[in-house]
Amino acid sequence: MTAVLEPTRVPKLIDQFELGLDAPICLTWELTYACNLACVHCLSASGRRDPRELSTSQAKAVIDELQRMQVFYVNIGGGEPTVRSDFWELVDYATAHQVGVKFSTNGVKITPEVAQRLAGSDYVDVQISLDGATAEVNDAVRGAGSFDMACRALQNLADAGFRDAKISVVCTRYNISQLDEFKALADRFGATLRLTRLRPAGRGADVWNELHPTMPQQRELYDWLVAHGEGVLTGDSFFHLAAFGDALPGLNLCGAGRVVCLIDPVGDVYACPFAIHDAFLAGNLLNPGGFREVWQNSELFTELRSPQTGGACTKCQHFDSCRGGCMAAKFFTGLPLDGPDPECVQGYGELALAAVDTTSNPKPTGDHSHGGPVRGQSTTLGIPAMPVSRPVSMCDESPLAGAVL
């Protein structure tokens, strides 16, 4: 009789990611909180430089460690990272040490000369932030003149022959209707469109109720991505939309502390680029053992990599698709981490929010907003002006987009 061997189960990539990796696939690194703008939804509440930010030599030591850990690339943001006097020195140092760089900018420093330099660089990707396909919509969130500044940077990059710049859009209820226009704008500059989700973090916590897309708009966004999203990057922002139907391309899993994390300007390491709060602080890379010690042995990351119960969401037939949604979105709206996403497309988030005392919601750690008025102060469409800078970056695209998980 011939024995029948039971096939060996090959673990899915997503199962491995839930348990964490020896090194992050990519990470977000906020080099500075300094910024020339005051965007109302800024995730890091940027504006003023922190005098304790890492020095040039300390930043290079971090790059050395990332090279040893074989981190694929870093997403550099802020604040506005290009206002650091050593920014280009650090970019060159990273690429020379096999660490790719993707940096987010509002375009203020992307002159024709800088664009020429970037066009001749390897392993550097540039992401220009725009939150409206027209000046009216964009400048209400990012400040007067910011639309023209971003378009000028995109034109300079195109004229210099820089290939495949990114236009990064934070989706709000004021720009969902402009998705086709954003795509046309990207095509005009030979760029790729990248859409990300608005999170209630940083100054975004103050405007989330007014800016986050409505439920019909969530559906509109999902349908648009299904129809047109093959060439559009999402950075795994919208896995909560998978409960509408088929999952969107990408990881479709919260990678916080498992495959991604954030390094802030003073060397603090957070589990998630969208959760700058002491509850998600894993340690500081200036301590003995550096970044590797924080990533591999911190109590917080060990906990995040442990099997998660999923809470009440496991009873939902869509749990395997959306995995309960975004940790940061839940935390800053006062919902339990094992509860539904506040924008749950099945409506469970709305029910959960109705039972929450929003006056006691957690507040982001640190406010670096400008102390006084900023030229071209953003006002948001119909929302009173407030002292508020640009959003931090996240993984520019899923390194596994299109992979069978």
KAKA-V417791 format. One record per residue. N is the residue number from 1. RES is the residue in one letter. PHI is phi in degrees with one decimal (none if undefined). PSI is psi in degrees with one decimal (999 if undefined). Layout:
n={N,N}
res={RES,RES}
phi={PHI,PHI}
psi={PSI,PSI}
This chain:
n={1,2,3,4,5,6,7,8,9,10,11,12,13,14,15,16,17,18,19,20,21,22,23,24,25,26,27,28,29,30,31,32,33,34,35,36,37,38,39,40,41,42,43,44,45,46,47,48,49,50,51,52,53,54,55,56,57,58,59,60,61,62,63,64,65,66,67,68,69,70,71,72,73,74,75,76,77,78,79,80,81,82,83,84,85,86,87,88,89,90,91,92,93,94,95,96,97,98,99,100,101,102,103,104,105,106,107,108,109,110,111,112,113,114,115,116,117,118,119,120,121,122,123,124,125,126,127,128,129,130,131,132,133,134,135,136,137,138,139,140,141,142,143,144,145,146,147,148,149,150,151,152,153,154,155,156,157,158,159,160,161,162,163,164,165,166,167,168,169,170,171,172,173,174,175,176,177,178,179,180,181,182,183,184,185,186,187,188,189,190,191,192,193,194,195,196,197,198,199,200,201,202,203,204,205,206,207,208,209,210,211,212,213,214,215,216,217,218,219,220,221,222,223,224,225,226,227,228,229,230,231,232,233,234,235,236,237,238,239,240,241,242,243,244,245,246,247,248,249,250,251,252,253,254,255,256,257,258,259,260,261,262,263,264,265,266,267,268,269,270,271,272,273,274,275,276,277,278,279,280,281,282,283,284,285,286,287,288,289,290,291,292,293,294,295,296,297,298,299,300,301,302,303,304,305,306,307,308,309,310,311,312,313,314,315,316,317,318,319,320,321,322,323,324,325,326,327,328,329,330,331,332,333,334,335,336,337,338,339,340,341,342,343,344,345,346,347,348,349,350,351,352,353,354,355,356,357,358,359,360,361,362,363,364,365,366,367,368,369,370,371,372,373,374,375,376,377,378,379,380,381,382,383,384,385,386,387,388,389,390,391,392,393,394,395,396,397,398,399,400,401,402,403,404,405}
res={M,T,A,V,L,E,P,T,R,V,P,K,L,I,D,Q,F,E,L,G,L,D,A,P,I,C,L,T,W,E,L,T,Y,A,C,N,L,A,C,V,H,C,L,S,A,S,G,R,R,D,P,R,E,L,S,T,S,Q,A,K,A,V,I,D,E,L,Q,R,M,Q,V,F,Y,V,N,I,G,G,G,E,P,T,V,R,S,D,F,W,E,L,V,D,Y,A,T,A,H,Q,V,G,V,K,F,S,T,N,G,V,K,I,T,P,E,V,A,Q,R,L,A,G,S,D,Y,V,D,V,Q,I,S,L,D,G,A,T,A,E,V,N,D,A,V,R,G,A,G,S,F,D,M,A,C,R,A,L,Q,N,L,A,D,A,G,F,R,D,A,K,I,S,V,V,C,T,R,Y,N,I,S,Q,L,D,E,F,K,A,L,A,D,R,F,G,A,T,L,R,L,T,R,L,R,P,A,G,R,G,A,D,V,W,N,E,L,H,P,T,M,P,Q,Q,R,E,L,Y,D,W,L,V,A,H,G,E,G,V,L,T,G,D,S,F,F,H,L,A,A,F,G,D,A,L,P,G,L,N,L,C,G,A,G,R,V,V,C,L,I,D,P,V,G,D,V,Y,A,C,P,F,A,I,H,D,A,F,L,A,G,N,L,L,N,P,G,G,F,R,E,V,W,Q,N,S,E,L,F,T,E,L,R,S,P,Q,T,G,G,A,C,T,K,C,Q,H,F,D,S,C,R,G,G,C,M,A,A,K,F,F,T,G,L,P,L,D,G,P,D,P,E,C,V,Q,G,Y,G,E,L,A,L,A,A,V,D,T,T,S,N,P,K,P,T,G,D,H,S,H,G,G,P,V,R,G,Q,S,T,T,L,G,I,P,A,M,P,V,S,R,P,V,S,M,C,D,E,S,P,L,A,G,A,V,L}
phi={none,-84.6,-71.5,-102.8,-85.5,-73.0,-61.4,-73.0,-78.8,-91.5,-59.7,-71.0,-57.5,-63.6,-67.0,-65.3,-66.8,-61.5,-89.2,86.9,-115.6,-64.4,-147.1,-66.3,-64.9,-149.3,-144.3,-96.4,-128.1,-85.3,-73.6,-156.0,-94.0,-65.4,-156.4,-85.8,-112.2,-145.1,-65.1,-69.2,-110.9,-56.7,-65.5,-105.8,48.8,-77.7,162.2,-102.9,-69.1,-87.2,-63.2,-91.7,-59.1,-55.6,-75.7,-59.5,-66.0,-66.2,-64.8,-65.5,-64.6,-64.1,-60.5,-57.3,-69.8,-62.6,-63.2,-63.7,-84.1,62.1,-69.2,-62.3,-162.5,-119.2,-96.3,-95.3,-145.5,-172.6,46.2,-106.9,-62.9,-71.6,-81.2,-69.3,-64.3,-102.9,-57.8,-67.3,-62.2,-70.6,-61.7,-62.9,-65.3,-64.2,-66.7,-70.1,-112.4,60.4,-113.2,-65.8,-124.7,-121.2,-120.8,-101.9,-148.7,-86.7,97.2,-59.7,-105.9,-86.6,-79.4,-56.3,-67.5,-65.0,-60.8,-62.4,-63.0,-66.1,-64.1,-96.5,-98.9,-98.8,64.0,-124.1,-121.4,-118.7,-125.0,-100.4,-86.8,-141.4,-119.6,-160.2,-82.5,-132.1,-61.8,-58.4,-75.5,-64.4,-70.9,-66.4,-97.4,-108.1,111.8,-58.6,89.1,-71.6,-65.8,-63.4,-63.7,-66.4,-65.0,-63.8,-64.0,-62.7,-66.6,-62.2,-65.3,-63.8,-64.6,-81.6,85.5,-68.6,-94.4,62.7,-65.0,-109.8,-105.6,-100.4,-121.4,-88.2,-74.6,-129.8,-69.0,-92.2,-121.7,-58.1,-72.2,-104.9,-57.0,-63.7,-67.5,-60.8,-63.6,-65.5,-65.3,-62.3,-62.7,-60.3,-99.7,64.4,-109.8,-111.0,-81.9,-129.6,-107.1,-130.8,-89.0,-71.6,-112.0,-83.1,-120.9,57.3,-71.0,-61.6,-65.4,-77.6,-119.0,-59.2,-60.2,-87.7,-106.8,-69.0,-58.0,-73.0,-60.5,-60.7,-70.4,-60.4,-65.2,-60.5,-64.3,-60.5,-61.3,-67.0,-66.5,-63.7,-81.8,-127.3,-83.5,-59.1,-103.8,-111.8,-87.8,-129.1,56.4,58.7,-74.1,-116.4,-67.4,-67.9,-77.6,-60.8,-69.1,-75.0,172.4,-70.3,-67.3,-80.2,-58.8,125.5,-73.1,51.9,-159.9,-68.8,-94.6,-57.4,73.0,-106.9,-127.0,-138.4,-165.7,-129.1,-108.8,-94.9,-60.4,-101.4,94.1,-70.4,-112.4,-110.5,-65.4,-137.1,-62.5,-106.9,-132.2,-82.0,-154.4,-56.7,-66.9,-117.5,-86.0,-94.4,153.5,-124.5,-73.5,-81.6,-77.0,-52.7,95.3,61.2,-63.7,-57.1,-62.8,-63.6,-64.1,-90.5,-130.5,-66.3,-61.3,-63.4,-66.7,-61.7,-66.6,-65.0,-87.8,-77.9,-54.4,-101.2,-76.7,82.1,58.6,-63.7,-64.4,-64.8,-79.1,-84.5,-66.6,-99.7,-59.3,-64.4,-86.8,-102.7,54.5,84.6,85.8,-88.6,-61.0,-64.9,-62.4,-67.8,-59.4,-79.8,-101.1,84.5,-90.4,-65.8,-66.7,-99.1,-103.3,-75.8,-64.1,-60.5,-105.7,-49.2,-76.5,-91.3,91.0,-69.5,-66.2,-62.3,-64.6,-67.8,-65.1,-63.4,-98.2,-101.1,-84.1,-67.7,-69.4,-108.1,-59.6,-59.7,-106.5,-57.4,-79.1,83.5,-128.1,-108.5,-59.1,-57.3,-74.4,-133.5,-60.9,-113.2,-56.9,74.8,-44.3,-72.0,-124.4,66.5,-64.6,80.6,-109.6,-56.9,-62.3,-147.6,-69.4,-144.1,none,-86.6,-75.8,-70.3,-87.7,-139.7,-52.4,-59.3,-158.0,-67.4,-65.3,-116.7,-56.4,89.9,-74.4,-84.6,-102.9}
psi={132.0,126.2,139.7,115.5,133.9,129.4,140.8,130.6,124.8,119.3,138.2,151.6,-39.4,-32.7,-40.9,-38.7,-35.7,-28.4,-3.3,157.8,162.9,-24.7,150.0,147.5,-44.8,163.5,157.4,134.2,108.7,106.1,-30.4,153.4,-5.0,139.0,145.4,-8.6,179.1,61.3,141.4,-20.4,17.3,120.7,-28.6,10.4,48.3,166.5,-63.0,142.1,140.3,121.2,-12.6,3.7,152.6,139.4,172.8,-45.9,-38.0,-40.6,-39.4,-35.5,-35.6,-44.1,-41.9,-42.0,-39.1,-37.3,-44.6,-32.8,-5.8,41.7,131.0,-49.9,164.7,141.8,109.9,129.7,-151.6,-138.2,-172.5,101.1,-28.1,-9.6,-11.0,132.2,-23.8,16.6,-52.1,-32.5,-41.9,-37.5,-47.1,-39.0,-41.3,-48.6,-31.7,-16.9,30.5,28.9,109.4,152.3,128.3,117.4,144.7,137.1,154.3,-1.8,-1.0,-31.7,5.3,76.0,169.5,-37.1,-43.9,-40.0,-40.3,-41.5,-43.6,-37.0,-24.0,6.6,147.6,152.1,26.8,128.9,141.4,134.4,118.2,128.3,128.0,133.3,19.5,143.0,-3.1,157.9,-36.9,-48.0,-45.2,-48.5,-21.7,-27.6,-37.0,-11.5,146.7,133.1,-9.9,-29.3,-48.6,-37.2,-43.4,-43.9,-35.8,-40.8,-43.3,-39.9,-40.2,-40.7,-43.8,-42.9,-31.0,-7.4,16.0,128.6,132.3,51.6,159.9,140.9,114.2,123.6,125.7,119.3,125.9,171.6,-12.8,-12.8,-1.5,-34.7,-6.4,14.8,-44.1,-37.7,-38.5,-43.5,-40.6,-36.8,-42.4,-43.8,-36.9,-37.7,8.2,33.3,173.4,135.5,136.1,121.6,136.0,163.0,140.7,128.4,149.0,53.1,159.3,-138.4,-15.6,-23.3,-30.4,-22.1,4.8,-44.4,-32.7,-24.8,-25.7,143.4,146.4,169.5,-44.5,-35.0,-32.1,-43.1,-41.9,-42.3,-45.1,-48.4,-38.0,-41.3,-37.7,-39.9,-33.7,2.1,1.2,-37.1,16.1,132.6,146.2,-8.5,29.9,30.2,-27.9,33.7,-16.7,-20.0,-12.1,-21.8,-8.2,-25.7,-123.4,145.3,147.1,158.5,144.4,-168.7,-35.6,48.7,141.5,116.2,8.5,122.6,-2.6,-52.6,-9.9,164.5,-176.3,136.0,126.2,175.8,-22.9,6.9,3.1,141.2,120.2,151.9,-31.7,136.5,-17.1,8.3,66.1,90.1,149.2,-26.3,-19.5,17.9,119.0,-20.6,-174.6,133.4,-6.6,-10.8,163.3,137.5,-17.0,-156.4,-39.1,-43.0,-42.8,-48.5,-42.6,-22.8,1.0,146.4,-39.3,-48.5,-35.4,-40.5,-43.1,-27.7,-3.6,156.1,130.9,143.3,-32.1,-11.1,-145.1,-24.5,-23.8,-19.5,-11.3,138.5,-13.6,5.8,-40.9,-20.6,-47.6,-13.4,28.6,-2.8,-158.0,125.2,-46.1,-41.5,-39.1,-47.6,-49.0,-8.0,7.2,10.0,150.4,148.8,-22.2,18.5,-172.5,155.5,141.3,-23.8,25.6,123.8,-6.8,-0.9,-2.1,-28.1,-41.0,-40.3,-41.1,-39.2,-31.8,-22.9,4.7,139.1,97.5,-16.2,-16.7,17.1,144.9,144.5,139.5,148.4,124.7,128.5,115.4,19.7,152.4,142.4,-21.1,-172.7,148.5,137.4,130.7,27.2,128.4,148.8,-18.5,141.5,109.5,0.7,136.9,147.8,147.5,151.3,102.9,999,-157.1,156.0,151.1,162.8,168.8,-176.6,121.4,-33.7,155.7,126.0,-7.6,15.0,127.8,-10.1,150.1,112.2,999}
